[in-house]
Amino acid sequence: MLRRAFSFCKTGRHSKVCTVVGSQWGDEGKGKLVDILARDYDMVGRFNGGANAGHTVHANGVKFGFHLLPCGVLYSRTHNILGNGVVMHFPTMLEEIKQVEAAGITCRDRIFVSDRAHIVTQAHIEADGAQERSRGSEGIGTTKRGIGPTYTTKMMRIGLRVGDLLHWDSFVHKYNRVVDFFEHAYSLKIDRAKELDEFQSLSREIRPMIVDTVYLVNKGLDDGKRLICEGANALMLDVDYGSWPYVTSSSTGVAGISSGLGIAPSKIESTIGVVKAYTTRVGAGPFPTEIIGGVGDHLQTKGQEIGVTTGRKRRCGWLDLMVVKYTHMINNYTSINITKLDILDELDEVRIGVGYMLDGSPIYTMPSNLEDLSRVQVQYETLKGWKCDTTKIENWNSLPTNAKKYLDKITEVTGVPISWVGVGPKRENMLLNPSFS
């Protein structure tokens, strides 16, 4: 019965539109699954965030670190779309293109940037740093990449859009308007002439990439092409549903796809929630299952928990299924991809947070108040570890019995089947659940 309920569609392999999103506080390893699935897709689209995101992909013996480019750039047939919900820092994008080209992969004619996406300028970046410094000990841990200020000028309707680069005189006027605002607000001094020269130079490189991506994506779907929507960050960092204010500035879940890529919600056939086998987060904010020292240090060291974007060490803790259940309630996962299971290999026992108590009573959702979230008492279940190396395992059925019990407990508590499990950094370390075949 259970086997018949599963399908390739839930794994993303046969979906016309598949979404891959983070189910915790980011850094779950979404890029590897997108990379694996992208070889069978025609389009990969980013719909939110900017160069604050970080995806690491190992392919053909090369390690790629992407902040802006979709993972589909590594496949010669795949079109890569940066939607209107993305905020574009073009120097970062061009550096990533050079990284891909250095590996012998041609990609410029497969990158399409929305003419409606907003542009990150030096003023946005410096304002981001100034804002964070002004918060002192109450800083939220921003990446200082200008993301928040760029979304701010978007909402204020004074921002720069990518399409403005096609109309230079208008671009200069709008650029000066943005810089005027931030120089006045934060006492900044921006070298306008230098940056305008840089924009004029790079505009010649990116002009062929600027298109109406809303039409491009929907025309592609109408013509029978397939699309992966690649999420940045994760739902616990969502500007509405995350642990606010320790969040990013965009919609990071399924809701962000329609606004950030311009496709109807009804077109999405599968949504895969990526869940790290333990929990991490960067920067400040409540973290109910955090482990200080001991096992926490072990997870940080063995898991190489260093941020791709910031270089900061990530805080580590036990898997928190209250978080996963909450994000599933909002995103409605068709299946889950567990990543970095191998990092737990050496532990005698593993703990899973399965519920919260607050003031002596159970609660069934994520508190919106940070003081309440910081006071919850986590209800744990403890399972025996498997104490063996899983990185050499080549198929799901060969996983240790206790590792399978760990995965079964995740499905039991969340009600969501697990389609994939990762036991190492490479493509071949991603194992497909045979129940989906």
C-alpha positions in Angstrom: 0.0 0.0 0.0 2.7 2.4 1.0 4.9 1.6 -2.0 2.0 2.2 -4.4 1.4 5.6 -2.8 4.9 6.7 -3.8 6.0 7.8 -7.2 8.9 9.3 -9.2 6.8 12.5 -9.3 7.4 12.9 -5.5 11.1 12.5 -6.0 11.1 15.3 -8.6 12.4 13.0 -11.3 9.2 13.0 -13.4 7.6 16.3 -12.4 6.9 19.0 -14.9 7.5 21.6 -12.2 9.5 20.6 -9.1 10.4 22.8 -6.2 13.4 22.2 -3.9 13.3 24.3 -0.7 15.0 24.5 2.6 13.1 23.1 5.6 15.2 24.5 8.5 17.4 27.6 8.8 19.3 27.2 5.5 22.5 25.4 4.6 20.6 22.1 4.3 22.4 21.1 1.1 19.7 22.0 -1.5 22.3 22.5 -4.2 23.3 18.9 -4.5 19.7 17.6 -5.1 19.1 20.4 -7.6 22.3 19.5 -9.3 21.3 15.8 -9.5 17.8 16.5 -10.8 18.8 19.3 -13.2 20.3 16.9 -15.7 16.8 15.8 -16.6 15.3 19.3 -16.6 15.1 22.0 -19.3 15.1 24.9 -16.9 16.3 25.7 -13.4 15.0 28.9 -11.9 16.0 30.9 -8.8 13.1 32.9 -7.4 14.4 34.6 -4.3 17.4 36.0 -2.4 20.7 37.1 -3.9 24.4 36.6 -3.3 23.6 35.9 0.4 22.8 32.3 -0.6 25.5 29.7 -0.9 25.3 26.4 -2.8 28.3 24.0 -2.9 28.2 21.4 -5.7 30.8 18.7 -6.4 30.8 17.7 -10.1 33.4 15.8 -12.2 36.0 16.2 -9.5 35.5 19.9 -9.2 34.0 21.8 -6.3 31.8 24.7 -7.3 30.6 27.4 -4.9 27.5 29.3 -6.2 25.8 32.3 -4.6 23.7 33.5 -7.6 23.9 31.1 -10.5 21.4 28.2 -10.5 23.0 24.8 -10.3 21.8 23.9 -13.8 24.7 25.8 -15.4 26.7 22.6 -15.1 24.5 20.9 -17.7 24.8 21.9 -21.4 21.1 21.5 -22.2 19.7 23.4 -19.2 18.5 27.0 -19.2 19.2 28.9 -16.0 16.8 31.6 -14.9 17.3 34.3 -12.4 13.7 35.5 -11.7 12.2 38.8 -10.8 12.3 37.9 -7.1 16.1 37.7 -7.1 18.3 40.7 -6.2 21.2 40.8 -8.6 24.9 41.6 -7.7 26.4 41.4 -11.2 30.1 41.3 -10.2 29.3 38.1 -8.2 27.4 36.6 -11.1 30.2 37.3 -13.6 32.8 35.8 -11.2 30.7 32.6 -11.0 30.4 32.5 -14.8 34.2 32.6 -15.0 34.5 29.8 -12.4 32.2 27.6 -14.6 34.1 28.5 -17.8 37.4 27.7 -16.1 36.1 24.1 -15.8 35.5 24.0 -19.6 31.7 24.6 -19.4 30.1 27.2 -21.7 27.1 28.8 -20.0 26.6 32.4 -21.0 24.0 31.6 -23.7 22.0 29.6 -21.1 21.7 32.3 -18.4 18.6 34.5 -18.4 18.1 37.4 -16.0 14.7 38.9 -15.4 14.4 42.5 -16.6 12.2 43.0 -13.5 14.8 41.8 -10.9 16.3 44.5 -8.7 20.0 45.4 -8.7 22.4 45.5 -5.7 24.7 48.5 -5.7 27.6 49.5 -3.5 25.3 51.8 -1.6 23.1 48.9 -0.7 26.0 46.9 0.5 27.5 49.7 2.7 24.1 50.5 4.1 23.7 46.8 5.1 26.9 47.0 7.1 26.0 50.3 8.6 22.6 48.9 9.7 24.2 45.9 11.3 26.8 47.9 13.1 24.1 50.2 14.5 22.3 47.3 16.1 25.3 46.5 18.3 24.7 43.4 20.4 21.2 43.1 18.9 22.6 42.4 15.4 20.6 39.9 13.4 23.6 38.3 11.6 23.1 39.7 8.1 25.6 38.6 5.4 26.3 42.3 4.6 25.7 41.6 0.9 23.1 44.4 0.5 20.1 42.1 0.4 17.9 43.8 2.9 18.5 47.3 1.6 17.9 46.2 -2.0 14.5 44.8 -1.0 13.9 48.0 0.9 14.4 50.2 -2.1 12.2 47.8 -4.1 9.4 48.2 -1.6 9.9 52.0 -1.5 9.7 52.0 -5.3 13.0 53.8 -5.8 15.1 50.8 -6.7 17.0 49.9 -9.8 15.7 47.1 -12.0 17.8 45.1 -14.4 15.8 46.3 -17.4 16.9 49.8 -16.5 20.4 48.9 -17.8 18.9 48.9 -21.3 18.1 52.6 -21.0 21.3 54.2 -19.8 20.2 57.8 -19.2 17.2 56.6 -17.1 19.5 54.2 -15.3 21.9 57.0 -14.2 19.0 59.0 -12.9 17.6 56.1 -10.9 21.1 55.1 -9.7 21.7 58.6 -8.3 18.3 58.5 -6.6 19.2 55.3 -4.7 22.7 56.7 -3.8 21.2 60.0 -2.6 18.8 58.1 -0.3 21.5 56.0 1.4 24.2 58.7 1.6 21.7 60.9 3.4 20.3 58.1 5.6 23.7 56.6 6.7 26.2 59.4 6.0 27.9 57.3 3.3 30.2 58.5 0.5 29.9 56.4 -2.6 32.2 56.8 -5.6 29.5 57.2 -8.1 31.6 57.8 -11.2 33.6 54.6 -10.6 30.5 52.4 -10.0 28.7 53.9 -13.0 31.7 53.1 -15.2 31.6 49.5 -13.9 27.9 49.2 -14.6 28.3 50.6 -18.1 31.1 48.1 -18.8 29.3 45.0 -17.4 26.0 46.0 -19.1 27.7 45.1 -22.4 28.4 41.6 -21.0 25.0 40.9 -19.5 22.8 42.7 -22.1 22.2 39.4 -24.1 21.0 37.7 -20.8 18.3 40.3 -19.9 14.9 39.0 -20.9 11.3 38.8 -19.7 11.7 35.6 -17.7 8.0 35.4 -16.8 7.2 34.9 -20.5 10.3 32.7 -21.0 9.4 30.3 -18.2 5.6 30.1 -19.0 6.2 29.7 -22.7 8.7 26.9 -21.9 6.1 25.1 -19.8 3.5 25.5 -22.4 5.9 23.9 -24.9 6.4 20.9 -22.7 9.6 21.9 -21.0 10.3 21.0 -17.4 11.3 23.4 -14.6 13.1 23.1 -11.2 12.5 26.0 -8.8 15.6 26.4 -6.7 15.0 28.0 -3.4 17.6 30.0 -1.5 17.8 30.1 2.3 14.9 28.3 4.0 11.5 28.7 5.5 12.7 29.5 9.0 14.5 32.5 7.4 11.4 33.6 5.6 10.5 37.2 6.1 6.9 36.3 7.1 7.1 32.8 8.5 10.6 32.6 9.9 12.0 33.4 13.4 11.6 37.1 12.8 13.5 39.4 12.9 16.4 36.9 12.5 15.4 36.3 9.0 16.2 37.2 5.4 14.3 39.8 3.4 12.4 37.5 0.9 9.8 34.8 0.7 11.8 31.6 0.9 9.1 29.0 0.6 6.7 27.8 -2.0 4.8 31.0 -1.8 7.8 32.9 -3.2 7.8 30.9 -6.4 4.7 32.5 -7.9 5.8 36.0 -7.0 9.5 35.4 -7.7 9.2 33.5 -11.0 5.8 34.3 -12.2 4.2 30.9 -12.5 0.8 29.8 -11.1 0.8 27.7 -7.9 -1.3 25.1 -9.6 1.6 24.3 -12.0 3.8 23.0 -9.1 3.6 19.2 -9.1 6.2 18.3 -6.4 7.9 20.1 -3.5 10.9 18.5 -1.9 11.9 19.7 1.5 15.6 19.4 2.1 16.3 18.5 5.8 19.8 18.2 7.2 20.1 15.1 9.5 20.8 17.5 12.4 20.0 21.2 12.7 22.3 24.3 12.1 21.8 28.0 11.9 24.1 31.0 11.3 24.0 34.1 13.3 21.7 35.1 16.2 18.3 34.0 17.1 16.6 31.2 19.2 17.7 27.6 18.5 15.8 25.2 20.7 17.9 22.0 20.0 21.3 23.7 20.0 24.1 21.8 21.6 26.9 23.8 23.2 30.2 21.9 23.2 30.6 18.2 23.0 28.4 16.7 20.3 27.8 20.2 18.9 31.5 20.7 18.4 31.7 17.3 16.8 28.9 18.1 14.3 30.5 21.4 13.5 33.9 19.9 12.8 32.9 16.7 11.0 30.2 18.5 9.1 32.5 21.3 8.1 29.8 23.7 9.2 31.3 26.9 7.8 29.1 29.3 5.8 29.8 29.4 2.1 28.8 33.0 1.9 30.1 34.5 5.2 32.8 32.0 6.4 31.1 32.0 9.8 30.9 28.9 11.9 27.4 27.5 12.1 25.7 26.7 15.4 24.8 23.0 15.6 22.1 20.9 17.4 19.9 17.9 17.2 17.3 17.4 14.5 14.2 19.5 15.4 11.1 17.9 13.8 8.9 20.7 15.2 10.7 22.9 12.8 10.2 20.4 9.9 6.5 19.9 10.7 6.0 23.7 10.8 7.7 24.2 7.4 5.8 21.2 6.0 2.5 22.8 7.1 3.3 25.9 5.0 5.1 24.3 2.0 3.3 20.9 1.8 6.2 18.7 1.0 5.5 15.8 -1.3 8.7 14.2 0.0 11.9 15.0 2.0 15.5 14.8 1.2 17.7 14.0 4.2 21.2 15.3 3.9 24.5 14.7 5.7 23.3 11.5 7.5 27.0 10.4 7.5 27.9 13.2 9.9 26.1 11.2 12.6 28.0 8.0 11.9 30.3 8.1 14.9 27.7 8.9 17.6 26.7 6.3 20.2 23.2 7.7 20.3 21.2 10.3 18.3 18.4 12.4 19.6 15.4 13.9 17.7 13.3 16.8 18.9 9.7 15.6 18.4 7.8 18.2 20.4 7.8 21.4 22.5 6.5 22.2 25.9 5.9 25.8 27.0 5.0 26.7 30.6 4.3 23.1 31.3 1.9 22.5 28.4 2.5 21.0 24.9 2.4 23.4 22.0 1.7 22.3 18.4 3.2 25.0 16.2 6.1 27.4 16.1 5.8 30.4 18.5 5.9 33.7 16.7 7.3 35.4 19.8 11.0 35.0 20.1 10.9 35.1 23.9 8.5 32.2 23.9 10.6 30.2 21.3 13.7 30.7 23.5 11.8 29.2 26.5 10.4 26.1 25.0 11.5 22.8 26.4 12.2 20.3 23.7 10.7 16.8 24.0 13.3 14.3 22.7 13.4 10.7 21.5 16.7 9.0 21.8 17.7 6.3 19.3 20.8 4.1 19.1 23.5 5.2 16.7 24.8 3.0 13.9 28.5 3.4 14.5 29.7 2.7 11.0 30.8 4.5 7.9 27.9 5.2 5.5 29.9 7.2 3.0 30.8 4.1 1.0 27.2 2.8 0.8 25.8 2.8 -2.7 22.2 2.0 -2.2 19.4 2.7 0.3 18.9 -1.0 1.2 22.5 -1.2 2.4 22.1 1.5 5.1 22.6 0.2 8.6 19.5 -0.9 10.5 19.7 1.9 13.1 20.2 4.5 10.4 17.0 3.2 8.7 15.2 3.4 12.1 16.3 7.1 12.3 14.9 7.8 8.9 11.7 5.9 9.8 11.2 8.0 12.9 11.5 11.2 10.8 8.7 9.9 8.5 6.6 8.8 11.5 6.7 12.1 13.2 6.4 14.4 10.2 4.0 12.3 8.1 6.2 12.9 5.0 8.0 10.1 3.1 11.8 10.4 2.5 12.7 10.2 -1.1 16.4 10.8 -1.0 19.2 10.5 1.7 22.7 12.0 1.4 25.7 10.2 2.9 28.5 12.4 1.5 29.3 15.5 -0.6 29.3 13.9 -4.1 26.5 13.2 -6.6 26.9 9.5 -6.1 26.4 9.9 -2.3 22.7 10.7 -2.8 20.7 7.5 -2.4 17.1 7.1 -3.8 14.5 5.4 -1.6 13.5 2.2 -3.6 9.9 2.7 -2.4 9.7 5.5 -5.0 11.0 3.4 -8.0 
